[in-house]
Amino acid sequence: MLDWHGSGMSVMEMSHRSQRFGEILEKAMDGIRSLMHLPEDRSILFLPGGATLQFTLIPMNLMSGTRRAEYLVTGSWGEKAAKEASCYGDIAIINAAKDGKYTSVPDQDELEFDPLADYVHYTSNETIDGVEFSYDLDAAGIPVVCDASSNILSRPFDAEKYALIYAGAQKNIGPSGVTVVVIRNDLLDRIPNGLPPLFDYRNIQEHGSMPNTPNTWAIYMIGLVCDWLKEQGGVEAIAQINERKAKKLYAAIDSSDGFYRGYAAPSARSRMNVTFHLNDEALEERFCNEAEQAGLNGLRGHRTFGGIRASIYNAFPEEGVDALIEFMKEFAARNG
């Protein structure tokens, strides 16, 4: 925090153009490349603005051919991404909500895509609805773009299947304030000329993610998180832990005789965001209040969704899941 490797400077004080920070930047990129098993023809970019900024940058950079793209929407974040992209071209939405609800994802063999689309976009895990894809989308040669903000590094991704993966860091990679973009290098040749330099993936790649001063502290922390993940055994090992945590919690919901009701279809249940409801809003409010008193925080569902949401990202300990399950059993016994 105060003195990086005897330099007398914090990472936040040193020049981003210095050799010291160059080593920090390389460490973060190498960590991501190693953990995700990225091919050599992928570039790793660090950008500001959160994943939400990418909703705009992706069509600006990639909708340069037919100016058509397809958005496979399975939740609130996919909706937002499609809405932003519609400002830049013709957007076809696949799998629109039924009755305003997203509870499942389509099977791969149910999907057909426009072969002339510039790209296909989807969100691999929807944090608000608690819906997650269990497979890597294949669009039969059309470039696949994935918002993996909430489940990147939580399970293996087949990087060969993706033209671009982007993720806000704050769930599983590091602190908020930096977004990771993994882009296949041939896409850089498609980028139209004349984009603002800080919005141009090609320019950002050519400047090593530093066309201006990046979030040096967040990038430093990404390197440390990658070290921690390697100590756990890598993404493959953390995926097994995440699977075990989620199965325990869903089992507690399913065995409650209807006191707790899971939201997502069993085939699409998120391993990162477990969403469920109780019989009425007053009971849900009591559940959250008493949970907080028991030291279990952050269980209220998203303000647009309601209900209960337990987010159990990589760093959330299994002991915390066990404590929540015990509280759920005790609360149901008193209020059932």
C-alpha positions as CSV (number, residue, x, y, z in Angstrom):
1,M,0.0,0.0,0.0
2,L,2.7,2.5,1.0
3,D,6.0,1.1,-0.4
4,W,6.1,-1.2,-3.4
5,H,9.2,-3.4,-3.3
6,G,11.4,-0.9,-1.4
7,S,10.8,1.9,-3.9
8,G,9.4,4.2,-1.3
9,M,6.3,4.7,-3.4
10,S,2.9,3.3,-3.5
11,V,1.7,1.9,-6.8
12,M,-0.7,4.9,-6.8
13,E,2.3,7.3,-6.6
14,M,4.7,5.9,-9.2
15,S,4.6,6.9,-12.8
16,H,2.5,4.7,-15.1
17,R,5.3,5.1,-17.6
18,S,8.0,3.7,-15.3
19,Q,9.7,0.3,-15.6
20,R,8.2,-0.6,-12.2
21,F,4.6,-0.2,-13.3
22,G,5.4,-1.8,-16.6
23,E,6.3,-5.0,-14.6
24,I,3.0,-4.7,-12.6
25,L,1.0,-4.4,-15.9
26,E,2.8,-7.4,-17.4
27,K,2.2,-9.4,-14.3
28,A,-1.6,-8.7,-14.4
29,M,-1.8,-9.6,-18.1
30,D,0.3,-12.7,-17.7
31,G,-2.0,-13.8,-14.8
32,I,-5.1,-13.5,-16.8
33,R,-3.6,-15.1,-19.9
34,S,-2.4,-18.1,-17.8
35,L,-5.6,-18.6,-15.9
36,M,-7.9,-18.3,-18.9
37,H,-5.5,-20.3,-21.2
38,L,-5.7,-17.6,-23.8
39,P,-4.3,-18.2,-27.3
40,E,-1.4,-16.0,-28.4
41,D,-3.6,-14.2,-30.9
42,R,-5.6,-12.5,-28.1
43,S,-4.8,-9.1,-26.7
44,I,-5.7,-8.1,-23.1
45,L,-6.8,-4.5,-22.6
46,F,-7.5,-2.6,-19.3
47,L,-10.1,0.1,-19.7
48,P,-12.0,2.4,-17.4
49,G,-15.8,2.9,-17.4
50,G,-17.0,-0.5,-16.2
51,A,-18.6,-3.1,-18.4
52,T,-21.4,-0.6,-19.1
53,L,-19.1,1.5,-21.2
54,Q,-18.4,-1.6,-23.3
55,F,-22.1,-1.7,-24.2
56,T,-21.2,1.4,-26.4
57,L,-17.6,0.6,-27.4
58,I,-18.4,-2.8,-28.8
59,P,-20.8,-1.6,-31.5
60,M,-18.7,1.4,-32.2
61,N,-15.7,-0.8,-32.8
62,L,-17.2,-4.0,-34.2
63,M,-20.4,-3.0,-36.1
64,S,-18.4,-2.0,-39.1
65,G,-19.5,-4.5,-41.8
66,T,-23.3,-5.0,-42.3
67,R,-24.0,-2.9,-39.3
68,R,-26.1,-5.7,-38.0
69,A,-25.6,-7.6,-34.8
70,E,-27.6,-10.1,-32.8
71,Y,-28.1,-10.0,-29.0
72,L,-29.0,-13.1,-27.1
73,V,-30.8,-11.6,-24.1
74,T,-31.4,-13.6,-20.9
75,G,-31.6,-10.9,-18.3
76,S,-31.4,-7.2,-17.4
77,W,-27.8,-6.6,-18.4
78,G,-28.3,-8.2,-21.8
79,E,-31.3,-5.9,-22.3
80,K,-29.2,-2.8,-21.4
81,A,-26.4,-3.9,-23.8
82,A,-28.8,-4.4,-26.7
83,K,-30.4,-1.0,-26.0
84,E,-27.1,0.8,-26.2
85,A,-26.0,-1.1,-29.3
86,S,-29.2,-0.1,-31.1
87,C,-27.9,3.5,-31.4
88,Y,-25.2,2.2,-33.8
89,G,-26.9,-0.3,-36.1
90,D,-29.6,-2.8,-36.6
91,I,-30.0,-5.0,-33.5
92,A,-31.9,-8.3,-33.5
93,I,-32.9,-9.5,-30.1
94,I,-33.0,-13.2,-29.5
95,N,-34.9,-14.8,-26.6
96,A,-36.9,-11.7,-25.5
97,A,-38.4,-12.0,-22.0
98,K,-41.6,-13.9,-21.5
99,D,-44.0,-12.0,-19.3
100,G,-41.2,-9.7,-18.4
101,K,-39.2,-12.5,-16.7
102,Y,-36.0,-14.2,-17.5
103,T,-35.7,-17.6,-15.8
104,S,-33.8,-19.8,-18.3
105,V,-31.4,-19.8,-21.2
106,P,-32.0,-21.5,-24.6
107,D,-30.2,-24.7,-25.5
108,Q,-27.4,-24.3,-28.0
109,D,-29.3,-26.4,-30.6
110,E,-32.3,-24.1,-30.3
111,L,-30.4,-21.1,-31.6
112,E,-30.0,-19.9,-35.2
113,F,-28.0,-16.8,-36.1
114,D,-27.9,-14.4,-39.0
115,P,-24.7,-15.4,-40.9
116,L,-24.3,-11.8,-42.0
117,A,-24.3,-10.4,-38.5
118,D,-21.1,-8.5,-37.5
119,Y,-21.2,-10.3,-34.2
120,V,-23.4,-12.1,-31.6
121,H,-23.5,-10.8,-28.1
122,Y,-24.6,-12.5,-24.9
123,T,-24.2,-12.2,-21.1
124,S,-22.8,-15.4,-19.6
125,N,-24.2,-14.8,-16.1
126,E,-27.1,-12.4,-15.2
127,T,-26.5,-11.1,-11.7
128,I,-30.0,-9.7,-11.2
129,D,-32.0,-12.6,-12.4
130,G,-29.6,-15.3,-11.3
131,V,-29.4,-17.0,-14.7
132,E,-26.2,-18.5,-16.1
133,F,-25.2,-20.3,-19.2
134,S,-23.7,-23.7,-18.6
135,Y,-22.0,-23.8,-22.0
136,D,-19.8,-21.6,-24.2
137,L,-21.9,-20.2,-27.0
138,D,-21.1,-21.3,-30.6
139,A,-22.4,-19.0,-33.3
140,A,-21.1,-21.1,-36.3
141,G,-18.3,-18.8,-37.3
142,I,-19.9,-15.4,-36.4
143,P,-17.8,-13.6,-33.9
144,V,-19.1,-14.2,-30.4
145,V,-18.9,-11.3,-27.8
146,C,-19.5,-12.2,-24.2
147,D,-20.1,-10.0,-21.1
148,A,-18.5,-12.3,-18.5
149,S,-18.4,-9.6,-15.8
150,S,-19.9,-11.8,-13.0
151,N,-18.5,-15.2,-13.8
152,I,-15.1,-14.7,-15.4
153,L,-12.4,-16.7,-13.6
154,S,-15.2,-18.6,-11.7
155,R,-15.2,-21.5,-14.2
156,P,-13.3,-22.4,-17.4
157,F,-14.2,-20.6,-20.6
158,D,-13.2,-22.1,-24.0
159,A,-11.4,-19.0,-25.2
160,E,-11.1,-20.3,-28.7
161,K,-14.9,-19.8,-29.1
162,Y,-14.9,-16.1,-28.3
163,A,-13.9,-13.1,-30.4
164,L,-14.2,-10.8,-27.5
165,I,-14.8,-11.3,-23.8
166,Y,-15.2,-8.3,-21.4
167,A,-15.7,-8.1,-17.7
168,G,-15.9,-5.4,-15.1
169,A,-13.3,-6.4,-12.5
170,Q,-15.2,-6.0,-9.3
171,K,-16.8,-9.5,-9.0
172,N,-14.0,-11.9,-9.4
173,I,-10.9,-10.1,-10.8
174,G,-10.1,-7.2,-8.6
175,P,-11.5,-3.9,-7.3
176,S,-13.9,-1.7,-9.2
177,G,-12.6,0.9,-11.6
178,V,-11.1,-1.3,-14.3
179,T,-12.6,-3.5,-17.0
180,V,-10.8,-6.3,-18.7
181,V,-11.3,-6.8,-22.5
182,V,-9.9,-9.9,-24.2
183,I,-10.0,-9.4,-28.0
184,R,-9.0,-11.6,-30.9
185,N,-6.4,-9.6,-32.8
186,D,-8.0,-10.0,-36.2
187,L,-11.0,-8.0,-35.0
188,L,-8.7,-5.0,-34.6
189,D,-8.5,-4.8,-38.4
190,R,-12.2,-4.3,-38.6
191,I,-12.3,-1.2,-36.5
192,P,-13.4,1.9,-38.5
193,N,-11.1,4.9,-38.7
194,G,-12.0,8.1,-36.9
195,L,-13.2,6.8,-33.6
196,P,-12.2,8.9,-30.5
197,P,-8.8,7.6,-29.5
198,L,-9.9,6.5,-26.0
199,F,-12.8,4.6,-27.5
200,D,-10.7,2.8,-30.2
201,Y,-9.7,-0.8,-29.2
202,R,-6.9,-0.7,-31.8
203,N,-5.4,2.5,-30.3
204,I,-5.7,1.2,-26.8
205,Q,-4.0,-2.1,-27.8
206,E,-1.2,-0.2,-29.6
207,H,-0.6,1.9,-26.5
208,G,-0.5,-1.1,-24.2
209,S,-3.7,-0.1,-22.4
210,M,-2.1,3.3,-21.6
211,P,-3.2,5.9,-24.1
212,N,-3.8,7.8,-20.9
213,T,-3.1,7.1,-17.2
214,P,-4.8,3.8,-16.3
215,N,-6.2,2.7,-12.9
216,T,-2.8,1.6,-11.7
217,W,-3.9,0.4,-8.3
218,A,-6.7,-1.8,-9.7
219,I,-4.3,-3.3,-12.2
220,Y,-1.9,-4.1,-9.4
221,M,-4.6,-5.8,-7.5
222,I,-5.6,-7.9,-10.5
223,G,-2.1,-9.4,-10.4
224,L,-2.5,-10.3,-6.8
225,V,-5.9,-11.8,-7.3
226,C,-4.4,-13.9,-10.1
227,D,-1.7,-15.1,-7.7
228,W,-4.4,-16.1,-5.2
229,L,-6.3,-18.0,-7.8
230,K,-3.2,-19.9,-8.8
231,E,-2.7,-20.8,-5.1
232,Q,-6.2,-22.2,-5.0
233,G,-5.3,-24.5,-7.9
234,G,-6.5,-22.2,-10.8
235,V,-9.8,-21.7,-12.4
236,E,-10.5,-25.4,-12.7
237,A,-10.2,-25.8,-8.9
238,I,-12.2,-22.7,-8.0
239,A,-14.9,-23.9,-10.3
240,Q,-15.3,-27.1,-8.2
241,I,-15.6,-25.0,-5.0
242,N,-18.1,-22.7,-6.6
243,E,-20.2,-25.6,-7.8
244,R,-20.2,-27.1,-4.3
245,K,-21.2,-23.8,-2.7
246,A,-24.1,-23.3,-5.1
247,K,-25.3,-26.9,-4.9
248,K,-25.5,-26.6,-1.1
249,L,-27.5,-23.4,-1.2
250,Y,-29.9,-24.6,-3.9
251,A,-30.5,-27.8,-2.0
252,A,-31.5,-25.7,1.0
253,I,-34.0,-23.8,-1.1
254,D,-35.4,-26.9,-2.8
255,S,-35.8,-28.8,0.5
256,S,-37.7,-26.1,2.3
257,D,-41.2,-27.4,1.3
258,G,-41.9,-24.2,-0.6
259,F,-40.9,-21.7,2.1
260,Y,-38.1,-20.6,-0.2
261,R,-38.8,-20.6,-3.9
262,G,-35.9,-20.5,-6.4
263,Y,-36.3,-18.1,-9.3
264,A,-34.2,-19.5,-12.1
265,A,-35.0,-22.8,-13.8
266,P,-32.8,-25.5,-12.4
267,S,-31.0,-25.9,-15.8
268,A,-30.0,-22.2,-15.8
269,R,-29.3,-21.6,-12.1
270,S,-26.3,-19.2,-11.5
271,R,-23.4,-20.4,-9.5
272,M,-22.6,-16.8,-8.6
273,N,-26.0,-15.3,-7.8
274,V,-28.5,-17.4,-6.1
275,T,-31.9,-15.7,-6.4
276,F,-35.1,-16.8,-4.5
277,H,-38.3,-15.5,-3.0
278,L,-40.4,-16.0,0.1
279,N,-44.1,-15.9,0.3
280,D,-44.5,-12.1,0.7
281,E,-42.4,-9.0,0.6
282,A,-42.9,-8.3,4.4
283,L,-41.4,-11.7,5.1
284,E,-38.5,-11.1,2.8
285,E,-37.8,-7.8,4.5
286,R,-37.8,-9.5,7.9
287,F,-35.5,-12.2,6.5
288,C,-33.0,-9.6,5.3
289,N,-33.2,-7.6,8.6
290,E,-32.7,-10.6,10.8
291,A,-29.9,-11.9,8.5
292,E,-28.0,-8.6,8.9
293,Q,-28.3,-8.9,12.6
294,A,-26.8,-12.3,12.3
295,G,-23.9,-10.9,10.3
296,L,-25.2,-12.0,6.9
297,N,-25.2,-8.9,4.8
298,G,-26.1,-8.0,1.2
299,L,-29.0,-10.4,0.7
300,R,-31.6,-8.0,-0.6
301,G,-32.3,-8.6,-4.3
302,H,-31.6,-5.9,-6.8
303,R,-33.8,-2.9,-6.4
304,T,-35.5,-3.6,-9.8
305,F,-36.1,-7.3,-8.9
306,G,-36.7,-7.7,-5.2
307,G,-36.6,-11.0,-3.4
308,I,-33.4,-12.4,-2.0
309,R,-30.0,-12.7,-3.7
310,A,-27.0,-14.4,-2.3
311,S,-23.9,-13.5,-4.3
312,I,-21.2,-16.2,-3.8
313,Y,-18.3,-15.1,-5.9
314,N,-14.9,-16.7,-5.9
315,A,-13.7,-14.9,-2.7
316,F,-16.9,-15.7,-0.7
317,P,-16.0,-18.5,1.7
318,E,-17.8,-21.8,1.9
319,E,-18.3,-21.2,5.6
320,G,-20.4,-18.2,4.7
321,V,-22.7,-20.4,2.6
322,D,-23.0,-22.8,5.5
323,A,-23.9,-20.0,7.9
324,L,-26.6,-18.7,5.5
325,I,-28.1,-22.2,5.2
326,E,-28.3,-22.6,8.9
327,F,-30.0,-19.2,9.2
328,M,-32.4,-20.1,6.5
329,K,-33.4,-23.3,8.3
330,E,-33.8,-21.5,11.6
331,F,-35.8,-18.7,10.0
332,A,-38.1,-21.1,8.2
333,A,-38.7,-23.0,11.4
334,R,-39.9,-19.8,13.2
335,N,-41.9,-18.4,10.4
336,G,-43.2,-21.4,8.4
